[in-house]
Amino acid sequence: MPNNSTKILFLSTLISGVLISLCANSWMGAWMGLEINLLSFIPLLSSNKNMYSTEASLKYFLIQAIASSTLLFLILLKTNIQEMFYISKMNTWNNLMMLPLMMKIAASPFYWWLPSVMEGLSWMNCFILLSIQKIAPLMLISYMITNNYFIQFIIISSAFIGAIGGLNQISLRKILSFSSINHIGWMLTTMIMGSNLWLMYFTIYTINIISIISMTAMINLSYISQTFNSMNNKKIIKFTLFIAMLSLGGLPPFLGFFPKWIAIQFMAQNLMIITSIILIMSSLLTLYYYMRIMYTTLMMSNSEVMWMISIYPSNMHSKMIMFSLSILMLGMITCTLMLWMY
């Protein structure tokens, strides 16, 4: 929890902006909520102590302002040409209005800004950007989405770019951002098949992100090479971080595999065979670059450097680690039992 009263104020208005967008009964109301959300997030991003965060906040503001103004223009154009009520009948208008929302969530081909913005942010801001900031645009997209060639192109390109883009990265922030682009492809696929499915996927994705970011923020990790010599005296934190990463990649025993399993089942029922094959292949690539971090860290024989500061987890941190471990490792079993009982 931020200890600065200004940050608490902006965080509360940021969440209220999301809620306004979710509860709006008109597109103008939804746009207003997105704007409140954006203008609350910019002060949280910028910092006098860090030059990179100021640069990232400026990039983020420009991209989001372009997307918001485009969305407003399309809303006004649609109301002038036709009644807004008929938007669900018009595939062309739906596709046009989804473009600025796709830019807001960094879906392909509008993904270019996310890795560079993520690189300059603190871990707390990275978490907000990867989870809370996606809720309102994703919900607005779910109102309009239908299965057509345009959506299939965005799903497949997001899956490929998210998988291939992370292969050459050494920064954990960039790896998480490319993984997020890949997960957007999965979320859009689950949206086509029902609102409950994508909400479940997004919730489990957020749990995985919370686990990874809480671990990396605790030991102040930013690059893959820092995992070699960090926390060798407290292996449980490193173990939890790797379990969370494998869960985010979708390895079967862990929680992250459950929504992908359900999504694959629904795709098979709806005869989306080619899309499901492409998504599965891209998931294997994302799993590869998580396993690369784990493999190099565990297999390299190294010793703790004496002058490195050892961070011993506090009692609260220990509880958080055990909670994350239990959720990630036992969550899959719990979800499967719930599904079986249902």
C-alpha positions in Angstrom: 0.0 0.0 0.0 1.5 3.4 -0.9 2.3 5.6 2.1 1.9 8.8 0.2 -1.6 10.4 0.5 -1.4 11.8 -3.1 -0.7 8.3 -4.4 -3.7 6.9 -2.4 -5.9 9.6 -3.9 -4.8 8.9 -7.5 -5.1 5.1 -6.9 -8.7 5.5 -5.7 -9.6 7.7 -8.7 -7.9 5.2 -11.0 -10.1 2.4 -9.7 -13.2 4.6 -9.8 -12.4 5.4 -13.5 -12.5 1.6 -14.2 -15.8 1.2 -12.3 -17.3 4.2 -14.2 -16.4 2.5 -17.5 -17.8 -0.9 -16.3 -21.1 0.6 -15.0 -21.7 3.1 -17.8 -24.9 2.8 -19.8 -23.6 4.9 -22.7 -20.4 4.9 -24.8 -19.7 8.5 -23.7 -19.9 7.4 -20.1 -17.5 4.6 -20.9 -15.1 7.0 -22.6 -15.3 9.3 -19.6 -14.3 6.5 -17.3 -11.3 5.6 -19.5 -10.2 9.3 -19.4 -10.5 9.5 -15.6 -8.5 6.3 -15.3 -5.8 7.6 -17.7 -5.4 11.0 -15.9 -5.2 9.2 -12.5 -2.5 6.8 -13.7 -0.1 9.4 -15.2 0.8 11.0 -11.8 1.4 7.5 -10.4 3.9 6.8 -13.2 6.0 10.0 -13.2 8.7 10.4 -10.6 11.3 13.1 -9.9 13.8 10.5 -8.8 13.8 8.4 -11.9 14.2 9.8 -15.4 13.1 6.6 -17.1 9.7 6.6 -15.4 9.0 10.2 -16.6 9.8 9.2 -20.1 7.6 6.1 -19.8 4.7 8.2 -18.5 5.0 10.6 -21.4 5.0 7.6 -23.9 2.0 6.1 -22.1 0.1 9.3 -22.1 0.6 10.0 -25.8 -0.5 6.5 -26.9 -3.5 6.5 -24.6 -4.5 10.0 -25.6 -4.4 9.0 -29.3 -6.5 5.9 -28.6 -9.0 7.8 -26.5 -9.4 10.6 -29.0 -9.9 8.0 -31.8 -12.5 6.2 -29.8 -14.4 9.5 -29.1 -14.3 10.4 -32.8 -15.7 7.0 -33.8 -18.5 7.3 -31.1 -19.5 10.8 -32.4 -19.3 9.6 -36.0 -21.5 6.6 -35.3 -24.1 8.7 -33.4 -24.2 11.1 -36.4 -24.6 8.4 -39.0 -26.8 5.9 -37.2 -28.4 5.3 -33.8 -25.8 4.0 -31.3 -28.4 1.3 -30.3 -27.7 -0.6 -33.5 -24.0 -1.1 -32.9 -24.4 -4.8 -32.2 -25.7 -5.4 -35.7 -22.8 -3.7 -37.5 -19.6 -5.8 -37.8 -17.7 -3.1 -39.6 -18.4 -0.5 -37.0 -17.6 -3.0 -34.2 -14.2 -3.7 -35.8 -13.5 0.1 -36.2 -14.5 0.9 -32.6 -12.4 -2.0 -31.2 -9.2 -0.6 -32.8 -8.5 2.1 -30.2 -9.4 -0.3 -27.4 -6.9 -2.8 -28.9 -4.3 0.0 -28.7 -5.1 0.6 -25.1 -4.5 -3.0 -24.1 -1.5 -3.4 -26.5 -2.9 -6.1 -28.7 -1.1 -6.8 -31.9 -0.5 -4.8 -34.2 -0.6 -2.0 -31.6 1.8 -3.6 -29.2 5.0 -1.5 -29.8 4.6 0.9 -26.9 4.2 -1.7 -24.1 7.8 -3.1 -23.7 9.4 0.3 -23.8 6.9 1.8 -21.3 7.2 -1.2 -19.0 11.0 -0.9 -18.9 10.9 2.5 -17.2 8.3 1.7 -14.5 8.5 0.4 -10.9 7.2 -3.1 -10.2 4.0 -1.7 -8.6 3.2 0.4 -11.7 4.0 -2.6 -13.9 1.4 -4.6 -12.0 -1.2 -1.8 -12.4 -0.4 -1.5 -16.1 -0.6 -5.3 -16.8 -3.8 -5.9 -14.8 -6.0 -3.1 -13.6 -5.5 -0.9 -16.7 -6.7 -3.7 -19.0 -10.1 -4.4 -17.2 -12.2 -1.5 -18.7 -11.0 -1.8 -22.4 -11.3 -5.6 -22.3 -14.9 -5.3 -20.9 -15.8 -2.8 -23.6 -14.3 -5.1 -26.3 -16.4 -8.0 -25.0 -19.6 -6.0 -25.7 -18.8 -5.8 -29.4 -16.6 -8.8 -30.2 -17.8 -11.4 -32.8 -15.9 -14.2 -34.5 -14.7 -12.8 -37.9 -11.5 -12.7 -39.9 -10.4 -9.4 -38.3 -10.6 -10.7 -34.8 -8.9 -14.0 -35.8 -6.0 -11.9 -37.4 -5.6 -10.0 -34.1 -5.7 -13.2 -32.0 -3.1 -15.0 -34.1 -0.7 -12.0 -34.5 -0.9 -11.3 -30.8 -0.1 -14.9 -30.0 2.9 -15.0 -32.4 4.3 -11.6 -31.5 4.0 -12.3 -27.7 5.8 -15.6 -28.2 8.6 -14.5 -30.6 9.2 -11.1 -29.0 10.1 -12.5 -25.6 12.7 -15.0 -26.9 15.6 -12.4 -27.3 14.9 -10.5 -24.1 17.0 -10.4 -20.9 14.8 -7.9 -19.0 12.1 -9.4 -16.8 9.8 -6.4 -17.4 10.0 -6.9 -21.2 9.5 -10.6 -20.9 6.3 -10.0 -18.8 5.1 -7.4 -21.3 5.5 -9.8 -24.3 3.9 -12.6 -22.3 1.0 -10.2 -21.6 0.6 -9.6 -25.4 0.4 -13.4 -25.9 -2.2 -13.7 -23.1 -4.3 -11.0 -24.9 -4.6 -13.4 -27.8 -6.0 -16.1 -25.4 -8.3 -13.6 -23.7 -9.8 -12.4 -27.0 -10.4 -16.0 -28.0 -12.2 -16.8 -24.7 -14.3 -13.6 -25.2 -15.7 -14.9 -28.4 -17.0 -17.9 -26.5 -18.5 -16.2 -23.4 -18.0 -13.5 -20.8 -17.6 -16.0 -17.9 -14.7 -17.7 -19.6 -12.6 -14.6 -20.2 -13.3 -13.3 -16.7 -12.0 -16.5 -15.3 -8.9 -16.4 -17.6 -8.2 -12.8 -16.6 -8.6 -13.5 -12.8 -6.1 -16.4 -12.9 -3.7 -14.3 -15.1 -3.9 -11.6 -12.5 -3.1 -14.1 -9.6 0.0 -15.2 -11.5 1.1 -11.6 -12.2 0.7 -10.8 -8.5 2.8 -13.7 -7.5 5.6 -12.9 -9.9 5.7 -9.2 -9.3 5.6 -9.6 -5.5 8.6 -11.9 -5.6 10.6 -9.7 -8.1 9.8 -6.6 -6.1 10.8 -8.3 -2.8 14.3 -9.2 -4.1 14.6 -6.2 -6.5 15.1 -8.3 -9.7 15.1 -6.6 -13.1 17.3 -8.9 -15.4 17.7 -12.6 -15.9 21.4 -12.5 -14.9 20.4 -11.2 -11.4 18.6 -14.4 -10.6 21.9 -16.4 -10.7 23.4 -15.0 -7.4 20.3 -13.7 -5.7 18.5 -15.4 -2.8 20.8 -18.5 -2.8 20.4 -18.5 1.0 16.6 -18.4 0.8 15.8 -20.9 -2.0 12.0 -20.8 -1.2 11.6 -17.3 -2.7 13.5 -18.3 -5.9 11.4 -21.5 -6.1 8.1 -19.6 -5.7 9.2 -17.2 -8.5 9.9 -20.0 -10.9 6.7 -21.8 -10.0 4.8 -18.6 -10.7 6.5 -18.1 -14.1 5.8 -21.7 -15.2 2.2 -21.2 -14.1 2.0 -18.0 -16.2 3.4 -20.0 -19.1 0.7 -22.6 -18.7 2.6 -25.7 -17.5 0.0 -28.4 -16.7 0.3 -29.1 -13.0 0.0 -25.4 -12.0 -2.9 -23.0 -11.9 -2.1 -21.2 -15.1 -2.9 -24.3 -17.2 -6.5 -24.5 -16.0 -8.0 -21.5 -18.1 -6.0 -22.6 -21.1 -7.3 -26.1 -20.8 -10.9 -24.9 -20.6 -10.3 -22.5 -23.5 -8.9 -25.3 -25.7 -11.9 -27.5 -24.9 -14.3 -24.7 -25.9 -12.3 -24.0 -29.1 -12.5 -27.7 -30.0 -16.3 -27.6 -29.5 -16.6 -24.5 -31.7 -14.4 -26.0 -34.4 -11.7 -23.4 -34.0 -9.0 -26.0 -34.6 -6.4 -23.9 -36.5 -6.6 -21.0 -33.9 -6.2 -23.5 -31.0 -3.1 -25.1 -32.6 -1.5 -21.7 -33.2 -2.3 -20.6 -29.6 -0.9 -23.8 -28.1 2.3 -23.5 -30.2 2.8 -19.9 -29.1 2.2 -20.9 -25.5 5.0 -23.5 -25.8 7.3 -20.7 -27.0 6.4 -18.5 -24.0 7.0 -21.5 -21.7 10.4 -21.9 -23.3 11.6 -18.4 -22.3 10.4 -18.9 -18.8 12.1 -22.3 -18.6 15.3 -20.7 -19.9 15.4 -18.4 -16.9 14.8 -21.3 -14.6 17.3 -23.7 -16.3 20.2 -21.2 -16.4 19.7 -20.2 -12.8 19.4 -23.8 -11.4 22.0 -25.5 -13.5 24.8 -23.0 -13.3 27.1 -23.8 -10.4 27.8 -20.5 -8.7 28.4 -19.2 -5.2 26.9 -16.2 -3.3 29.2 -13.2 -3.6 30.2 -12.0 -0.1 29.4 -8.4 -0.6 25.9 -9.0 -1.9 23.3 -7.9 0.6 21.2 -10.8 1.8 17.5 -10.1 2.1 15.7 -12.2 4.7 12.0 -12.3 4.2 9.9 -10.9 7.0 7.1 -12.8 8.6 4.5 -11.2 6.3 6.7 -11.9 3.3 7.0 -15.6 4.4 3.2 -15.9 4.7 2.8 -14.3 1.2 5.3 -16.8 -0.3 3.5 -19.8 1.2 0.1 -18.4 0.1 1.4 -17.9 -3.5 2.9 -21.4 -3.5 -0.3 -23.0 -2.3 -2.5 -21.1 -4.7 -0.3 -21.8 -7.7 0.3 -25.5 -6.9 -3.0 -26.5 -5.5 -5.2 -24.1 -7.5 -5.4 -26.4 -10.5 -6.7 -29.3 -8.3 -9.2 -27.1 -6.6 -10.6 -25.6 -9.9 -10.8 -29.1 -11.5 -12.7 -30.5 -8.5 -15.1 -27.5 -8.6 -15.6 -28.0 -12.3 -16.2 -31.8 -11.8 -18.7 -31.1 -9.0 -20.5 -28.5 -11.1 
